Amino acid sequence: MKKILVVFSIILGLTNCQLVDVLEQDPMYKLDLDNAITSPEMAELALTGTYAYLPATSTNYLFPTLSGSFMSGAMLRQDFVTSGNALYYSERYLPTLSYSSFGDDEWSCDYNIIKNVNYLLGALEKIDDSEFEAGRKAEIIGECHFLTALAYFRLLCQFGEYWDENSSYGVIIRNEIPSVSNAVKARATVAQSYEEIFSHLKIALEQAPEYTTSTQASVQAAKALKAVILFYQGKYSEAAIAADEAITSTNPLDPSYSNVFTNTETSKEVIFCRAFGTEEKSDVFYLMNKASGTEGLWGPTDTYMNLIEGDPRKDLVTENKDVVYNKATYNVNTVKKILRQDDGVPVIFLRTAELYLIKAESLARSSASIADAWAPIKELRNRVGADVTEPASRDELMDEIFKEWWIEMAFENWHEWFAVQRFDRLLEMNESLAEQLEDEREKDKEEGGDSFEKAFMQKLEWRKIYNIPTSEINANSACEQNPGY
């Protein structure tokens, strides 16, 4: 036991070794790693430590779950909060996309996963296969590559121009043990980033274990992730096929929509999620209770409420209730689905309903028939008893698919944000941005030109992704910052 605790301490030290540390002091990787991970038990411990760095640490739960909801226009802090921040240090900037340091923790978490995997894979090479239970070493390798693929994909979507394979603004590929000699490294292109992601995903598809729990990487999770990546890559025909394959080989829709959130870890619909240990749940519950629980400091926007009005999921997603703030009582709408009594809700990275939506939208964007593209949406709506009337036109079909993304998947993992980008509906859904655009147009009227509106629209284009954290830019002279920052 003592040896395992020492190993875990070393792993924690490794994961907390930031890039800037590499340049300023003797780095933690100089520890005697040959004696750190030398058995299957130690390898499993190291793998557990790697899962712990999935984005959304307990004290930073709100950023990876809800920032996309703010930016898209689905969520705002309540009107009665009139000064400062209700809860999160940058929330007042999120709806206007005017703040540039949202993603530092996400960057750190994802690259810690990649770094830990590199260490673990190196250690596994020195442990004989025969020491593991039959096939387990291969499974661990598969899990490692799934986590790396997921980390790189999330980095690409948040910090890179993921929609343009000709872009030079991809991720920094770090597939080696960190050292002073490789700390300074340029970004890969977007095309190269996708190649790196799929190289890891290929191994996960071949070696990851079968699904047993949503908190562990599996071959089913790898199939689902493949569909998601192809979809965001804009390869819609391939994404539709991959989504269909994933649907037929992965977990079915939960008969109960609300059960996905009230019993996330046991709902078969959840393919992969980041759950929290007992010691972390109090932090998560504290944050989510303030956001949407008893204090209800955040809530869905009028835009969102208008969209979900009439849908049976309204009462499962939102809740109207009295909350107390500064000794005054306010009746407001809150987001019900993101709060579970006593522990919040785990971060859901992949669930089956997303695959249905990917299949529907991919078919629609690949010129499939309206009936074929509508069929997956019909299944989602049948589950909750919503209207399943087939759209009469392609425009109506796309509008209904967009609505389904917002109603079915909102407040989970940035789905609304990516949807408004794909459907070009950001200014329609985000009233704060629409108001700001009108202010810029008024300035143009006074000046007799259009420079203010053009500058504003350029800013929106730049803010589709975040800035590379200054800690990376300062330590890595070869890393180019994103445009507009």
VENDA-V126581 format. One record per residue. RES is the residue in three letters. PHI is phi in degrees with one decimal (none if undefined). PSI is psi in whole degrees, 0 to 359 (999 if undefined). BURIAL is + if it has 9 or more other C-alpha atoms within 8 Angstrom, else -. Layout:
RES&PHI&PSI&BURIAL, RES&PHI&PSI&BURIAL
//
This chain:
MET&none&317&-, LYS&-60.4&319&-, LYS&-64.5&320&-, ILE&-64.5&320&+, LEU&-63.3&322&-, VAL&-64.3&316&-, VAL&-59.5&314&+, PHE&-63.1&324&+, SER&-63.5&320&-, ILE&-63.8&317&+, ILE&-61.0&316&+, LEU&-61.3&321&+, GLY&-62.5&321&+, LEU&-65.2&316&+, THR&-70.3&338&+, ASN&-94.5&6&-, CYS&-83.6&100&+, GLN&-77.0&160&-, LEU&-57.9&321&+, VAL&-62.9&330&+, ASP&-64.1&327&+, VAL&-58.4&326&+, LEU&-90.6&346&+, GLU&-112.2&344&-, GLN&-155.6&171&-, ASP&-64.0&119&-, PRO&-76.3&160&+, MET&-66.5&339&-, TYR&-68.2&351&+, LYS&-77.4&354&-, LEU&-62.8&160&-, ASP&-76.4&80&-, LEU&-70.2&336&+, ASP&-58.5&332&-, ASN&-104.4&8&-, ALA&-92.8&311&+, ILE&-119.9&92&+, THR&-127.2&6&+, SER&-146.6&162&-, PRO&-56.2&321&+, GLU&-62.9&317&-, MET&-69.7&325&+, ALA&-64.1&318&+, GLU&-63.6&321&+, LEU&-63.5&317&+, ALA&-64.5&322&+, LEU&-64.9&318&+, THR&-60.2&318&-, GLY&-62.5&328&+, THR&-69.9&316&+, TYR&-57.1&327&+, ALA&-64.5&345&-, TYR&-99.2&10&+, LEU&-56.0&141&+, PRO&-52.2&144&+, ALA&95.8&58&+, THR&-60.0&157&+, SER&-58.4&323&+, THR&-85.0&354&-, ASN&-124.3&31&-, TYR&-58.2&323&+, LEU&-70.4&328&+, PHE&-64.6&304&+, PRO&-70.2&342&+, THR&-90.9&320&+, LEU&-123.0&354&+, SER&-61.8&322&+, GLY&-63.1&329&+, SER&-68.4&320&+, PHE&-63.5&310&+, MET&-65.9&326&+, SER&-75.3&338&+, GLY&101.4&15&+, ALA&-88.6&339&+, MET&-138.3&147&+, LEU&-146.1&161&+, ARG&-73.2&155&+, GLN&-66.3&151&+, ASP&-60.4&332&-, PHE&-74.2&349&-, VAL&-87.7&105&+, THR&-105.0&354&-, SER&-147.7&151&-, GLY&61.4&213&-, ASN&-112.2&143&+, ALA&-72.3&324&+, LEU&-152.5&313&+, TYR&-112.6&142&-, TYR&-61.0&337&-, SER&-120.1&14&+, GLU&-61.5&328&+, ARG&-70.9&343&-, TYR&-91.4&337&+, LEU&-58.7&313&+, PRO&-64.4&336&+, THR&-102.8&2&+, LEU&54.9&36&+, SER&-103.7&359&-, TYR&-108.9&144&-, SER&-115.5&8&-, SER&-125.4&41&-, PHE&-73.5&325&+, GLY&-96.8&11&+, ASP&-58.1&315&+, ASP&-68.3&323&-, GLU&-62.1&315&+, TRP&-57.7&313&+, SER&-63.6&315&+, CYS&-61.5&312&+, ASP&-66.4&319&+, TYR&-73.5&335&+, ASN&-66.6&322&+, ILE&-60.9&312&+, ILE&-61.6&317&+, LYS&-65.1&315&+, ASN&-62.6&320&+, VAL&-62.2&318&+, ASN&-59.8&317&+, TYR&-63.0&314&+, LEU&-66.2&318&+, LEU&-63.0&322&+, GLY&-64.0&321&-, ALA&-70.2&323&+, LEU&-63.0&329&+, GLU&-60.8&335&-, LYS&-96.7&359&-, ILE&-105.6&125&+, ASP&-65.6&140&-, ASP&-55.5&326&-, SER&-66.3&342&-, GLU&-76.6&342&-, PHE&-93.4&159&+, GLU&-60.5&152&-, ALA&-50.1&119&-, GLY&83.2&352&-, ARG&-69.0&323&-, LYS&-60.3&316&+, ALA&-62.2&322&+, GLU&-64.6&317&+, ILE&-59.6&317&+, ILE&-61.0&318&+, GLY&-62.2&317&+, GLU&-61.9&317&+, CYS&-58.4&315&+, HIS&-71.2&329&+, PHE&-63.3&313&+, LEU&-61.5&321&+, THR&-67.2&317&+, ALA&-59.9&315&+, LEU&-63.5&318&+, ALA&-63.5&313&+, TYR&-63.6&322&+, PHE&-65.9&317&+, ARG&-64.3&320&+, LEU&-62.0&318&+, LEU&-64.6&318&+, CYS&-70.7&329&+, GLN&-94.7&333&+, PHE&-122.1&357&+, GLY&-126.8&162&+, GLU&-83.5&70&+, TYR&-59.9&338&+, TRP&-82.6&352&-, ASP&-128.8&102&-, GLU&-69.4&347&+, ASN&-85.7&354&-, SER&-75.5&148&+, SER&-89.0&356&-, TYR&-93.8&74&+, GLY&-104.6&208&+, VAL&-94.7&170&+, ILE&-92.3&117&+, ILE&-85.1&116&-, ARG&-120.8&88&-, ASN&-108.9&30&-, GLU&-137.6&164&-, ILE&-65.7&131&-, PRO&-64.4&140&+, SER&-153.4&170&+, VAL&-60.8&325&-, SER&-70.3&334&-, ASN&-114.1&10&-, ALA&-66.3&323&+, VAL&-88.9&112&+, LYS&-150.1&137&+, ALA&-79.3&162&-, ARG&-73.5&147&+, ALA&-78.8&162&+, THR&-71.3&169&+, VAL&-65.1&319&+, ALA&-60.8&315&+, GLN&-65.0&326&+, SER&-63.3&315&+, TYR&-64.0&321&+, GLU&-59.8&317&-, GLU&-64.0&317&+, ILE&-61.0&313&+, PHE&-69.9&333&+, SER&-65.6&323&-, HIS&-75.2&321&+, LEU&-64.2&325&+, LYS&-58.5&316&-, ILE&-67.5&320&+, ALA&-61.8&320&+, LEU&-64.8&328&+, GLU&-85.0&329&-, GLN&-124.1&345&+, ALA&-64.4&151&+, PRO&-71.8&165&+, GLU&-67.3&156&-, TYR&-63.0&128&+, THR&-127.4&328&-, THR&-151.6&149&+, SER&-71.4&348&+, THR&-90.7&3&+, GLN&-122.4&140&+, ALA&-61.8&146&+, SER&-148.1&168&+, VAL&-65.6&328&+, GLN&-65.8&320&+, ALA&-64.5&322&+, ALA&-65.2&320&+, LYS&-64.3&318&+, ALA&-64.6&317&+, LEU&-63.2&323&+, LYS&-58.3&316&+, ALA&-63.3&318&+, VAL&-62.3&314&+, ILE&-64.8&314&+, LEU&-59.7&323&+, PHE&-64.0&311&+, TYR&-69.6&334&+, GLN&-72.0&345&+, GLY&86.4&13&-, LYS&-94.1&77&+, TYR&-69.6&322&+, SER&-62.3&315&+, GLU&-67.7&323&+, ALA&-65.3&321&+, ALA&-63.0&318&+, ILE&-66.5&314&+, ALA&-63.7&321&+, ALA&-64.3&318&+, ASP&-63.6&318&+, GLU&-63.2&319&+, ALA&-67.3&321&+, ILE&-63.0&318&+, THR&-75.4&342&-, SER&-111.5&358&-, THR&-115.4&199&+, ASN&-78.1&144&+, PRO&-73.9&165&-, LEU&-60.4&141&-, ASP&-70.8&130&+, PRO&-56.5&335&-, SER&-111.8&117&-, TYR&-61.4&317&+, SER&-67.8&334&-, ASN&-64.3&334&+, VAL&-58.3&328&+, PHE&-103.8&331&+, THR&-81.8&335&+, ASN&-136.0&56&-, THR&-57.2&316&+, GLU&-68.3&338&+, THR&-108.0&350&-, SER&-68.6&125&+, LYS&-68.2&343&+, GLU&-70.1&333&+, VAL&-79.9&115&+, ILE&-86.6&320&+, PHE&-152.6&131&+, CYS&-146.2&166&+, ARG&-107.6&108&+, ALA&-95.0&172&+, PHE&-121.4&142&+, GLY&-72.5&169&-, THR&-55.7&320&-, GLU&-73.1&343&-, GLU&-93.8&337&+, LYS&-64.0&330&+, SER&-65.9&323&+, ASP&-65.8&315&+, VAL&-62.4&314&+, PHE&-63.8&321&+, TYR&-58.3&313&-, LEU&-66.9&314&+, MET&-73.5&331&+, ASN&-66.3&320&+, LYS&-68.7&322&+, ALA&-70.5&311&+, SER&-137.8&7&+, GLY&-94.6&230&+, THR&-56.7&321&-, GLU&-87.6&335&+, GLY&49.5&46&+, LEU&-76.1&343&+, TRP&-117.9&154&+, GLY&-158.4&167&+, PRO&-68.3&148&+, THR&-78.0&167&+, ASP&-60.7&324&-, THR&-59.2&315&+, TYR&-68.0&316&+, MET&-63.7&324&+, ASN&-65.7&324&-, LEU&-70.3&320&-, ILE&-88.6&351&+, GLU&-57.2&130&-, GLY&91.7&348&-, ASP&-89.3&138&-, PRO&-60.3&339&+, ARG&-75.6&350&+, LYS&-53.1&312&+, ASP&-77.5&349&-, LEU&-91.1&333&+, VAL&-93.2&319&+, THR&-121.2&165&+, GLU&-148.7&132&+, ASN&-94.8&125&-, LYS&-157.8&168&-, ASP&-87.1&132&-, VAL&-127.8&155&+, VAL&-111.3&130&+, TYR&-141.0&124&+, ASN&52.3&44&-, LYS&69.3&7&-, ALA&-110.2&150&-, THR&-104.5&134&-, TYR&-129.5&139&+, ASN&-96.4&116&-, VAL&-141.3&164&+, ASN&-87.9&140&+, THR&-128.0&169&+, VAL&-95.9&110&+, LYS&-76.4&323&+, LYS&-70.7&345&+, ILE&-98.5&9&+, LEU&-127.8&127&+, ARG&-121.2&134&+, GLN&-52.1&125&-, ASP&81.3&346&-, ASP&-149.1&7&+, GLY&72.5&203&+, VAL&-133.1&136&+, PRO&-59.6&159&+, VAL&-80.6&118&+, ILE&-91.8&117&+, PHE&-91.1&323&+, LEU&-142.7&130&+, ARG&-143.9&160&+, THR&-61.9&324&+, ALA&-57.8&325&+, GLU&-61.6&322&+, LEU&-64.6&322&+, TYR&-62.4&317&+, LEU&-67.1&319&+, ILE&-61.6&317&+, LYS&-61.5&315&+, ALA&-62.3&309&+, GLU&-67.6&322&+, SER&-64.9&319&+, LEU&-63.9&318&+, ALA&-62.6&321&+, ARG&-82.5&355&-, SER&-107.7&17&-, SER&65.7&27&-, ALA&-70.0&168&+, SER&-66.0&156&-, ILE&-59.3&319&+, ALA&-63.2&317&-, ASP&-66.8&318&+, ALA&-70.4&331&+, TRP&-79.2&335&+, ALA&-54.4&314&+, PRO&-64.1&324&+, ILE&-66.8&322&+, LYS&-59.6&320&+, GLU&-64.4&318&-, LEU&-63.0&319&+, ARG&-76.3&328&+, ASN&-60.7&325&+, ARG&-58.1&323&+, VAL&-106.7&0&+, GLY&77.4&29&-, ALA&-87.7&170&+, ASP&-63.7&131&-, VAL&-119.7&21&-, THR&-59.8&126&-, GLU&-67.1&133&-, PRO&-58.1&147&+, ALA&-87.9&345&-, SER&-146.4&168&-, ARG&-66.5&322&+, ASP&-61.7&318&-, GLU&-67.0&323&+, LEU&-60.8&311&+, MET&-64.3&324&+, ASP&-64.5&319&-, GLU&-70.6&324&+, ILE&-64.6&318&+, PHE&-59.4&313&+, LYS&-59.1&321&+, GLU&-66.8&323&+, TRP&-57.6&314&+, TRP&-71.9&322&+, ILE&-79.3&313&+, GLU&-74.7&322&-, MET&-115.2&2&+, ALA&-63.3&153&+, PHE&64.6&28&+, GLU&-113.9&299&+, ASN&-158.2&47&+, TRP&76.6&12&+, HIS&-60.5&322&+, GLU&-62.9&320&+, TRP&-63.6&313&+, PHE&-69.7&329&-, ALA&-66.8&316&+, VAL&-65.6&333&+, GLN&-71.7&311&+, ARG&-64.1&322&-, PHE&-94.2&1&-, ASP&53.8&52&-, ARG&-127.7&23&-, LEU&-61.5&312&+, LEU&-70.2&335&-, GLU&-72.9&322&-, MET&-91.5&329&+, ASN&-97.2&97&+, GLU&-65.3&329&+, SER&-62.8&317&+, LEU&-69.2&321&+, ALA&-61.6&320&+, GLU&-66.1&321&-, GLN&-65.6&322&+, LEU&-62.8&319&+, GLU&-63.4&323&-, ASP&-62.0&319&-, GLU&-67.3&323&+, ARG&-66.9&324&+, GLU&-64.2&322&-, LYS&-63.2&321&+, ASP&-64.2&323&+, LYS&-62.3&319&+, GLU&-67.7&325&-, GLU&-89.9&344&-, GLY&76.0&34&-, GLY&-148.1&202&-, ASP&-137.9&20&+, SER&-67.5&325&-, PHE&-68.7&316&+, GLU&-64.5&318&+, LYS&-62.5&318&-, ALA&-64.7&321&-, PHE&-66.1&316&+, MET&-66.6&326&-, GLN&-65.9&322&-, LYS&-62.8&319&+, LEU&-61.6&322&+, GLU&-64.8&316&-, TRP&-63.8&323&+, ARG&-81.6&9&+, LYS&-63.7&336&-, ILE&-131.7&165&+, TYR&-88.8&168&+, ASN&-76.4&148&+, ILE&-66.1&131&+, PRO&-53.6&145&+, THR&-63.4&332&-, SER&-61.6&323&-, GLU&-73.6&315&+, ILE&-62.6&318&+, ASN&-67.5&326&-, ALA&-91.4&340&+, ASN&-123.1&93&+, SER&-66.3&343&+, ALA&-87.7&352&-, CYS&-86.2&119&+, GLU&-84.8&135&+, GLN&-72.6&155&-, ASN&-68.4&152&+, PRO&-59.6&143&-, GLY&88.0&1&-, TYR&-114.8&999&-
//
